[in-house]
């Protein structure tokens, strides 16, 4: 006996599959982040960031709007082009809006031989330390 599947049922199945993928992907990176143990809170980040390579993974537009004082803008979308600019003998501190992208990049850096990679636990949106904005030149 064949089951009759309507168009709405197909759409619902596709939407459920997309939702399951998104939740699974989020959960996977949360678990990997815990396994790496690189999430640090604002206070620890601020106290130790002077000895590290501080990397802002957001787009240039977001970086120019405001960033942590001393950070270098290296968008995550261009990871392969800037990875070789970092020193493996120094700690690498990452941040972005949240932390999912930071975890992804930390995984890549660890595979590339970086031993000390950390990221800001709640991302830039929760940063309370010194910030800098890039002034527009007309």
VMD Tcl script that builds the backbone (N, CA, C; Angstrom):
set m [mol new atoms 414]
animate dup $m
set s [atomselect $m all]
$s set {name element resname resid chain x y z} {
  {N N UNK 1 A 0.838 -1.160 0.000}
  {CA C UNK 1 A 0.000 0.000 0.000}
  {C C UNK 1 A 0.902 1.248 0.000}
  {N N UNK 2 A 0.583 2.193 -0.851}
  {CA C UNK 2 A 1.343 3.429 -0.961}
  {C C UNK 2 A 0.759 4.499 -0.060}
  {N N UNK 3 A 1.605 5.258 0.536}
  {CA C UNK 3 A 1.157 6.368 1.367}
  {C C UNK 3 A 1.058 7.610 0.503}
  {N N UNK 4 A -0.020 8.313 0.665}
  {CA C UNK 4 A -0.193 9.558 -0.079}
  {C C UNK 4 A 0.404 10.688 0.753}
  {N N UNK 5 A 1.365 11.372 0.186}
  {CA C UNK 5 A 2.005 12.486 0.876}
  {C C UNK 5 A 1.642 13.768 0.141}
  {N N UNK 6 A 1.039 14.677 0.882}
  {CA C UNK 6 A 0.651 15.947 0.268}
  {C C UNK 6 A 1.846 16.896 0.215}
  {N N UNK 7 A 1.681 17.961 -0.531}
  {CA C UNK 7 A 2.731 18.968 -0.654}
  {C C UNK 7 A 3.096 19.586 0.677}
  {N N UNK 8 A 2.105 19.810 1.542}
  {CA C UNK 8 A 2.367 20.407 2.864}
  {C C UNK 8 A 3.181 19.471 3.742}
  {N N UNK 9 A 2.905 18.183 3.640}
  {CA C UNK 9 A 3.679 17.219 4.430}
  {C C UNK 9 A 5.141 17.197 4.004}
  {N N UNK 10 A 5.382 17.303 2.712}
  {CA C UNK 10 A 6.756 17.337 2.205}
  {C C UNK 10 A 7.470 18.583 2.728}
  {N N UNK 11 A 6.787 19.725 2.680}
  {CA C UNK 11 A 7.372 20.975 3.183}
  {C C UNK 11 A 7.664 20.854 4.676}
  {N N UNK 12 A 6.743 20.277 5.432}
  {CA C UNK 12 A 6.958 20.084 6.871}
  {C C UNK 12 A 8.153 19.174 7.152}
  {N N UNK 13 A 8.286 18.098 6.388}
  {CA C UNK 13 A 9.409 17.182 6.567}
  {C C UNK 13 A 10.728 17.897 6.284}
  {N N UNK 14 A 10.758 18.706 5.236}
  {CA C UNK 14 A 11.970 19.456 4.890}
  {C C UNK 14 A 12.306 20.459 5.988}
  {N N UNK 15 A 11.305 21.182 6.484}
  {CA C UNK 15 A 11.549 22.159 7.551}
  {C C UNK 15 A 12.041 21.491 8.833}
  {N N UNK 16 A 11.481 20.354 9.167}
  {CA C UNK 16 A 11.925 19.615 10.345}
  {C C UNK 16 A 13.369 19.144 10.168}
  {N N UNK 17 A 13.700 18.676 8.966}
  {CA C UNK 17 A 15.074 18.234 8.699}
  {C C UNK 17 A 16.056 19.398 8.830}
  {N N UNK 18 A 15.696 20.575 8.324}
  {CA C UNK 18 A 16.552 21.762 8.435}
  {C C UNK 18 A 16.721 22.142 9.903}
  {N N UNK 19 A 15.638 22.136 10.659}
  {CA C UNK 19 A 15.694 22.466 12.077}
  {C C UNK 19 A 16.580 21.484 12.842}
  {N N UNK 20 A 16.437 20.199 12.565}
  {CA C UNK 20 A 17.268 19.191 13.221}
  {C C UNK 20 A 18.744 19.390 12.888}
  {N N UNK 21 A 19.038 19.739 11.636}
  {CA C UNK 21 A 20.423 20.003 11.232}
  {C C UNK 21 A 20.985 21.196 12.003}
  {N N UNK 22 A 20.210 22.267 12.097}
  {CA C UNK 22 A 20.684 23.474 12.778}
  {C C UNK 22 A 20.931 23.204 14.259}
  {N N UNK 23 A 20.024 22.534 14.921}
  {CA C UNK 23 A 20.178 22.212 16.340}
  {C C UNK 23 A 21.352 21.258 16.544}
  {N N UNK 24 A 21.485 20.279 15.668}
  {CA C UNK 24 A 22.595 19.333 15.761}
  {C C UNK 24 A 23.940 20.016 15.563}
  {N N UNK 25 A 24.019 20.915 14.598}
  {CA C UNK 25 A 25.247 21.655 14.318}
  {C C UNK 25 A 25.631 22.523 15.517}
  {N N UNK 26 A 24.660 23.229 16.083}
  {CA C UNK 26 A 24.895 24.053 17.265}
  {C C UNK 26 A 25.389 23.199 18.425}
  {N N UNK 27 A 24.709 22.080 18.652}
  {CA C UNK 27 A 25.080 21.188 19.746}
  {C C UNK 27 A 26.472 20.594 19.560}
  {N N UNK 28 A 26.809 20.249 18.326}
  {CA C UNK 28 A 28.126 19.688 18.030}
  {C C UNK 28 A 29.230 20.668 18.404}
  {N N UNK 29 A 29.079 21.933 17.990}
  {CA C UNK 29 A 30.121 22.914 18.280}
  {C C UNK 29 A 30.156 23.302 19.755}
  {N N UNK 30 A 29.023 23.271 20.425}
  {CA C UNK 30 A 29.027 23.489 21.880}
  {C C UNK 30 A 29.828 22.383 22.573}
  {N N UNK 31 A 29.595 21.157 22.173}
  {CA C UNK 31 A 30.303 20.013 22.751}
  {C C UNK 31 A 31.799 20.097 22.450}
  {N N UNK 32 A 32.152 20.403 21.204}
  {CA C UNK 32 A 33.571 20.533 20.831}
  {C C UNK 32 A 34.235 21.657 21.620}
  {N N UNK 33 A 33.501 22.755 21.813}
  {CA C UNK 33 A 34.034 23.868 22.595}
  {C C UNK 33 A 34.338 23.457 24.027}
  {N N UNK 34 A 33.459 22.687 24.617}
  {CA C UNK 34 A 33.690 22.194 25.985}
  {C C UNK 34 A 34.887 21.266 26.032}
  {N N UNK 35 A 35.026 20.440 24.996}
  {CA C UNK 35 A 36.154 19.511 24.945}
  {C C UNK 35 A 37.477 20.268 24.812}
  {N N UNK 36 A 37.485 21.354 24.053}
  {CA C UNK 36 A 38.706 22.153 23.901}
  {C C UNK 36 A 39.008 22.955 25.159}
  {N N UNK 37 A 37.983 23.343 25.890}
  {CA C UNK 37 A 38.163 24.083 27.133}
  {C C UNK 37 A 38.761 25.468 26.944}
  {N N UNK 38 A 38.432 26.144 25.861}
  {CA C UNK 38 A 39.039 27.431 25.577}
  {C C UNK 38 A 38.195 28.642 25.885}
  {N N UNK 39 A 36.983 28.459 26.373}
  {CA C UNK 39 A 36.115 29.602 26.669}
  {C C UNK 39 A 36.585 30.282 27.950}
  {N N UNK 40 A 36.793 31.600 27.863}
  {CA C UNK 40 A 37.184 32.344 29.065}
  {C C UNK 40 A 36.266 33.540 29.244}
  {N N UNK 41 A 36.029 33.900 30.488}
  {CA C UNK 41 A 35.112 35.000 30.795}
  {C C UNK 41 A 35.774 36.354 30.538}
  {N N UNK 42 A 34.969 37.409 30.603}
  {CA C UNK 42 A 35.445 38.773 30.345}
  {C C UNK 42 A 36.647 39.145 31.199}
  {N N UNK 43 A 36.573 38.857 32.482}
  {CA C UNK 43 A 37.619 39.275 33.406}
  {C C UNK 43 A 38.956 38.604 33.082}
  {N N UNK 44 A 38.938 37.301 32.888}
  {CA C UNK 44 A 40.163 36.568 32.563}
  {C C UNK 44 A 40.696 37.004 31.202}
  {N N UNK 45 A 39.780 37.182 30.254}
  {CA C UNK 45 A 40.158 37.625 28.911}
  {C C UNK 45 A 40.905 38.951 28.990}
  {N N UNK 46 A 40.341 39.896 29.735}
  {CA C UNK 46 A 40.932 41.230 29.828}
  {C C UNK 46 A 42.280 41.209 30.565}
  {N N UNK 47 A 42.402 40.377 31.585}
  {CA C UNK 47 A 43.640 40.312 32.368}
  {C C UNK 47 A 44.791 39.683 31.593}
  {N N UNK 48 A 44.495 38.771 30.672}
  {CA C UNK 48 A 45.555 38.019 30.000}
  {C C UNK 48 A 45.723 38.339 28.516}
  {N N UNK 49 A 44.883 39.183 27.957}
  {CA C UNK 49 A 44.913 39.411 26.508}
  {C C UNK 49 A 46.153 40.160 26.029}
  {N N UNK 50 A 46.843 40.866 26.899}
  {CA C UNK 50 A 48.029 41.635 26.485}
  {C C UNK 50 A 49.176 40.725 26.039}
  {N N UNK 51 A 49.170 39.494 26.523}
  {CA C UNK 51 A 50.223 38.540 26.168}
  {C C UNK 51 A 49.826 37.674 24.971}
  {N N UNK 52 A 48.664 37.944 24.381}
  {CA C UNK 52 A 48.146 37.094 23.319}
  {C C UNK 52 A 47.959 37.865 22.008}
  {N N UNK 53 A 47.756 37.106 20.951}
  {CA C UNK 53 A 47.382 37.664 19.660}
  {C C UNK 53 A 45.853 37.774 19.673}
  {N N UNK 54 A 45.346 38.986 19.707}
  {CA C UNK 54 A 43.917 39.226 19.868}
  {C C UNK 54 A 43.272 39.388 18.492}
  {N N UNK 55 A 42.365 38.476 18.151}
  {CA C UNK 55 A 41.785 38.424 16.813}
  {C C UNK 55 A 40.270 38.634 16.876}
  {N N UNK 56 A 39.796 39.645 16.128}
  {CA C UNK 56 A 38.369 39.905 15.962}
  {C C UNK 56 A 37.935 39.204 14.676}
  {N N UNK 57 A 37.041 38.248 14.783}
  {CA C UNK 57 A 36.617 37.438 13.644}
  {C C UNK 57 A 35.438 38.035 12.871}
  {N N UNK 58 A 34.948 39.173 13.306}
  {CA C UNK 58 A 33.789 39.782 12.646}
  {C C UNK 58 A 34.194 40.474 11.347}
  {N N UNK 59 A 33.189 40.840 10.561}
  {CA C UNK 59 A 33.433 41.571 9.320}
  {C C UNK 59 A 34.017 42.943 9.608}
  {N N UNK 60 A 34.674 43.520 8.613}
  {CA C UNK 60 A 35.340 44.818 8.772}
  {C C UNK 60 A 34.351 45.905 9.205}
  {N N UNK 61 A 33.145 45.864 8.683}
  {CA C UNK 61 A 32.128 46.861 9.043}
  {C C UNK 61 A 31.834 46.818 10.543}
  {N N UNK 62 A 31.668 45.629 11.081}
  {CA C UNK 62 A 31.406 45.478 12.518}
  {C C UNK 62 A 32.632 45.866 13.340}
  {N N UNK 63 A 33.814 45.500 12.856}
  {CA C UNK 63 A 35.055 45.856 13.532}
  {C C UNK 63 A 35.206 47.365 13.624}
  {N N UNK 64 A 34.935 48.067 12.525}
  {CA C UNK 64 A 35.058 49.524 12.498}
  {C C UNK 64 A 34.045 50.205 13.409}
  {N N UNK 65 A 32.900 49.580 13.589}
  {CA C UNK 65 A 31.861 50.150 14.455}
  {C C UNK 65 A 32.271 50.092 15.922}
  {N N UNK 66 A 33.159 49.191 16.266}
  {CA C UNK 66 A 33.644 49.074 17.633}
  {C C UNK 66 A 34.295 47.727 17.848}
  {N N UNK 67 A 35.459 47.720 18.507}
  {CA C UNK 67 A 36.170 46.479 18.769}
  {C C UNK 67 A 36.983 46.606 20.058}
  {N N UNK 68 A 37.459 45.488 20.550}
  {CA C UNK 68 A 38.272 45.472 21.756}
  {C C UNK 68 A 39.608 46.139 21.440}
  {N N UNK 69 A 40.016 47.019 22.317}
  {CA C UNK 69 A 41.264 47.759 22.133}
  {C C UNK 69 A 42.440 46.787 21.977}
  {N N UNK 70 A 43.184 46.933 20.892}
  {CA C UNK 70 A 44.342 46.079 20.632}
  {C C UNK 70 A 44.072 44.907 19.710}
  {N N UNK 71 A 42.831 44.726 19.276}
  {CA C UNK 71 A 42.479 43.589 18.425}
  {C C UNK 71 A 42.837 43.849 16.964}
  {N N UNK 72 A 43.125 42.761 16.256}
  {CA C UNK 72 A 43.342 42.806 14.811}
  {C C UNK 72 A 42.118 42.212 14.146}
  {N N UNK 73 A 41.669 42.851 13.088}
  {CA C UNK 73 A 40.506 42.346 12.359}
  {C C UNK 73 A 40.942 41.305 11.338}
  {N N UNK 74 A 40.508 40.079 11.557}
  {CA C UNK 74 A 40.771 38.981 10.648}
  {C C UNK 74 A 39.471 38.204 10.482}
  {N N UNK 75 A 38.636 38.619 9.515}
  {CA C UNK 75 A 37.316 37.995 9.357}
  {C C UNK 75 A 37.410 36.477 9.161}
  {N N UNK 76 A 36.501 35.769 9.795}
  {CA C UNK 76 A 36.500 34.312 9.723}
  {C C UNK 76 A 36.318 33.809 8.300}
  {N N UNK 77 A 35.684 34.600 7.440}
  {CA C UNK 77 A 35.469 34.176 6.059}
  {C C UNK 77 A 36.782 34.112 5.279}
  {N N UNK 78 A 37.826 34.764 5.798}
  {CA C UNK 78 A 39.124 34.779 5.129}
  {C C UNK 78 A 40.172 34.013 5.935}
  {N N UNK 79 A 39.724 33.061 6.713}
  {CA C UNK 79 A 40.587 32.312 7.630}
  {C C UNK 79 A 41.837 31.756 6.947}
  {N N UNK 80 A 41.682 31.131 5.805}
  {CA C UNK 80 A 42.824 30.489 5.145}
  {C C UNK 80 A 43.887 31.489 4.731}
  {N N UNK 81 A 43.505 32.726 4.458}
  {CA C UNK 81 A 44.489 33.715 4.015}
  {C C UNK 81 A 45.268 34.327 5.180}
  {N N UNK 82 A 44.694 34.401 6.380}
  {CA C UNK 82 A 45.404 35.031 7.494}
  {C C UNK 82 A 45.976 34.055 8.511}
  {N N UNK 83 A 45.657 32.799 8.411}
  {CA C UNK 83 A 46.134 31.819 9.387}
  {C C UNK 83 A 47.656 31.823 9.493}
  {N N UNK 84 A 48.356 31.970 8.396}
  {CA C UNK 84 A 49.819 31.925 8.402}
  {C C UNK 84 A 50.456 33.188 8.968}
  {N N UNK 85 A 49.671 34.223 9.220}
  {CA C UNK 85 A 50.188 35.457 9.800}
  {C C UNK 85 A 50.329 35.365 11.323}
  {N N UNK 86 A 49.759 34.337 11.917}
  {CA C UNK 86 A 49.800 34.183 13.372}
  {C C UNK 86 A 51.010 33.369 13.804}
  {N N UNK 87 A 51.514 33.685 14.986}
  {CA C UNK 87 A 52.637 32.945 15.559}
  {C C UNK 87 A 52.114 31.797 16.412}
  {N N UNK 88 A 52.662 30.626 16.198}
  {CA C UNK 88 A 52.221 29.451 16.948}
  {C C UNK 88 A 52.750 29.429 18.374}
  {N N UNK 89 A 53.800 30.211 18.654}
  {CA C UNK 89 A 54.393 30.202 19.986}
  {C C UNK 89 A 53.713 31.170 20.958}
  {N N UNK 90 A 52.746 31.943 20.472}
  {CA C UNK 90 A 52.006 32.879 21.327}
  {C C UNK 90 A 50.548 32.440 21.431}
  {N N UNK 91 A 49.897 32.742 22.560}
  {CA C UNK 91 A 48.469 32.423 22.669}
  {C C UNK 91 A 47.651 33.201 21.637}
  {N N UNK 92 A 46.552 32.617 21.209}
  {CA C UNK 92 A 45.632 33.267 20.282}
  {C C UNK 92 A 44.295 33.423 20.998}
  {N N UNK 93 A 43.822 34.655 21.067}
  {CA C UNK 93 A 42.522 34.937 21.668}
  {C C UNK 93 A 41.573 35.381 20.568}
  {N N UNK 94 A 40.440 34.714 20.481}
  {CA C UNK 94 A 39.452 34.983 19.445}
  {C C UNK 94 A 38.190 35.559 20.051}
  {N N UNK 95 A 37.504 36.382 19.274}
  {CA C UNK 95 A 36.161 36.790 19.662}
  {C C UNK 95 A 35.375 37.185 18.430}
  {N N UNK 96 A 34.079 37.135 18.561}
  {CA C UNK 96 A 33.116 37.548 17.534}
  {C C UNK 96 A 31.828 37.879 18.254}
  {N N UNK 97 A 30.730 37.952 17.551}
  {CA C UNK 97 A 29.469 38.343 18.163}
  {C C UNK 97 A 29.028 37.346 19.233}
  {N N UNK 98 A 29.124 36.086 18.948}
  {CA C UNK 98 A 28.772 35.034 19.913}
  {C C UNK 98 A 29.999 34.225 20.256}
  {N N UNK 99 A 29.909 32.892 20.071}
  {CA C UNK 99 A 31.106 32.081 20.270}
  {C C UNK 99 A 31.186 30.884 19.334}
  {N N UNK 100 A 30.146 30.608 18.561}
  {CA C UNK 100 A 30.135 29.448 17.684}
  {C C UNK 100 A 31.229 29.523 16.622}
  {N N UNK 101 A 31.387 30.679 16.006}
  {CA C UNK 101 A 32.422 30.843 14.976}
  {C C UNK 101 A 33.805 30.766 15.614}
  {N N UNK 102 A 33.955 31.338 16.795}
  {CA C UNK 102 A 35.237 31.264 17.500}
  {C C UNK 102 A 35.628 29.816 17.760}
  {N N UNK 103 A 34.676 28.999 18.143}
  {CA C UNK 103 A 34.954 27.579 18.392}
  {C C UNK 103 A 35.391 26.903 17.101}
  {N N UNK 104 A 34.705 27.196 16.005}
  {CA C UNK 104 A 35.078 26.608 14.710}
  {C C UNK 104 A 36.512 26.965 14.330}
  {N N UNK 105 A 36.851 28.241 14.446}
  {CA C UNK 105 A 38.200 28.680 14.087}
  {C C UNK 105 A 39.220 28.094 15.062}
  {N N UNK 106 A 38.874 28.005 16.345}
  {CA C UNK 106 A 39.782 27.406 17.332}
  {C C UNK 106 A 40.080 25.959 16.965}
  {N N UNK 107 A 39.092 25.218 16.519}
  {CA C UNK 107 A 39.296 23.831 16.099}
  {C C UNK 107 A 40.288 23.779 14.937}
  {N N UNK 108 A 40.105 24.655 13.956}
  {CA C UNK 108 A 41.017 24.701 12.799}
  {C C UNK 108 A 42.439 25.060 13.224}
  {N N UNK 109 A 42.553 26.040 14.126}
  {CA C UNK 109 A 43.884 26.455 14.587}
  {C C UNK 109 A 44.581 25.331 15.359}
  {N N UNK 110 A 43.829 24.626 16.187}
  {CA C UNK 110 A 44.402 23.503 16.937}
  {C C UNK 110 A 44.925 22.432 15.970}
  {N N UNK 111 A 44.155 22.148 14.921}
  {CA C UNK 111 A 44.589 21.167 13.917}
  {C C UNK 111 A 45.839 21.642 13.192}
  {N N UNK 112 A 45.995 22.972 13.067}
  {CA C UNK 112 A 47.150 23.540 12.371}
  {C C UNK 112 A 48.384 23.640 13.270}
  {N N UNK 113 A 48.266 23.233 14.536}
  {CA C UNK 113 A 49.429 23.198 15.412}
  {C C UNK 113 A 49.495 24.281 16.477}
  {N N UNK 114 A 48.471 25.109 16.590}
  {CA C UNK 114 A 48.440 26.120 17.650}
  {C C UNK 114 A 48.051 25.425 18.953}
  {N N UNK 115 A 48.805 25.699 20.006}
  {CA C UNK 115 A 48.575 24.977 21.260}
  {C C UNK 115 A 47.706 25.743 22.247}
  {N N UNK 116 A 47.745 27.066 22.208}
  {CA C UNK 116 A 47.007 27.871 23.183}
  {C C UNK 116 A 46.016 28.783 22.464}
  {N N UNK 117 A 44.797 28.296 22.290}
  {CA C UNK 117 A 43.745 29.055 21.612}
  {C C UNK 117 A 42.565 29.202 22.566}
  {N N UNK 118 A 42.156 30.430 22.796}
  {CA C UNK 118 A 41.037 30.734 23.691}
  {C C UNK 118 A 40.043 31.627 22.955}
  {N N UNK 119 A 38.824 31.703 23.479}
  {CA C UNK 119 A 37.826 32.603 22.911}
  {C C UNK 119 A 36.992 33.214 24.020}
  {N N UNK 120 A 36.455 34.393 23.731}
  {CA C UNK 120 A 35.620 35.128 24.679}
  {C C UNK 120 A 34.296 34.396 24.823}
  {N N UNK 121 A 34.002 33.965 26.035}
  {CA C UNK 121 A 32.865 33.083 26.308}
  {C C UNK 121 A 31.540 33.581 25.748}
  {N N UNK 122 A 31.176 34.806 26.010}
  {CA C UNK 122 A 29.874 35.297 25.551}
  {C C UNK 122 A 29.982 36.254 24.366}
  {N N UNK 123 A 31.150 36.364 23.783}
  {CA C UNK 123 A 31.329 37.181 22.595}
  {C C UNK 123 A 31.413 38.674 22.881}
  {N N UNK 124 A 31.590 39.423 21.821}
  {CA C UNK 124 A 31.784 40.868 21.922}
  {C C UNK 124 A 30.579 41.585 22.514}
  {N N UNK 125 A 29.401 41.046 22.292}
  {CA C UNK 125 A 28.187 41.715 22.773}
  {C C UNK 125 A 28.172 41.864 24.297}
  {N N UNK 126 A 28.914 41.023 25.007}
  {CA C UNK 126 A 28.943 41.118 26.472}
  {C C UNK 126 A 30.226 41.790 26.988}
  {N N UNK 127 A 31.078 42.254 26.087}
  {CA C UNK 127 A 32.355 42.849 26.486}
  {C C UNK 127 A 32.133 44.155 27.233}
  {N N UNK 128 A 32.781 44.295 28.376}
  {CA C UNK 128 A 32.644 45.495 29.195}
  {C C UNK 128 A 33.955 46.265 29.317}
  {N N UNK 129 A 35.030 45.763 28.713}
  {CA C UNK 129 A 36.336 46.412 28.792}
  {C C UNK 129 A 36.460 47.553 27.789}
  {N N UNK 130 A 37.710 47.970 27.578}
  {CA C UNK 130 A 37.977 49.093 26.682}
  {C C UNK 130 A 37.655 48.730 25.238}
  {N N UNK 131 A 37.019 49.701 24.560}
  {CA C UNK 131 A 36.635 49.528 23.161}
  {C C UNK 131 A 37.200 50.670 22.340}
  {N N UNK 132 A 37.317 50.426 21.064}
  {CA C UNK 132 A 37.791 51.457 20.155}
  {C C UNK 132 A 36.937 51.427 18.897}
  {N N UNK 133 A 36.646 52.598 18.367}
  {CA C UNK 133 A 35.933 52.714 17.101}
  {C C UNK 133 A 36.889 53.306 16.078}
  {N N UNK 134 A 36.764 52.854 14.853}
  {CA C UNK 134 A 37.569 53.406 13.774}
  {C C UNK 134 A 36.828 54.606 13.223}
  {N N UNK 135 A 37.512 55.755 13.231}
  {CA C UNK 135 A 36.866 56.975 12.739}
  {C C UNK 135 A 36.799 56.962 11.221}
  {N N UNK 136 A 35.692 57.450 10.701}
  {CA C UNK 136 A 35.516 57.530 9.248}
  {C C UNK 136 A 36.304 58.722 8.710}
  {N N UNK 137 A 36.965 58.495 7.595}
  {CA C UNK 137 A 37.704 59.573 6.936}
  {C C UNK 137 A 36.913 59.987 5.693}
  {N N UNK 138 A 36.644 61.270 5.598}
  {CA C UNK 138 A 35.854 61.761 4.469}
  {C C UNK 138 A 36.733 62.320 3.397}
}
mol reanalyze $m
mol bondsrecalc $m
mol representation Tube
mol addrep $m
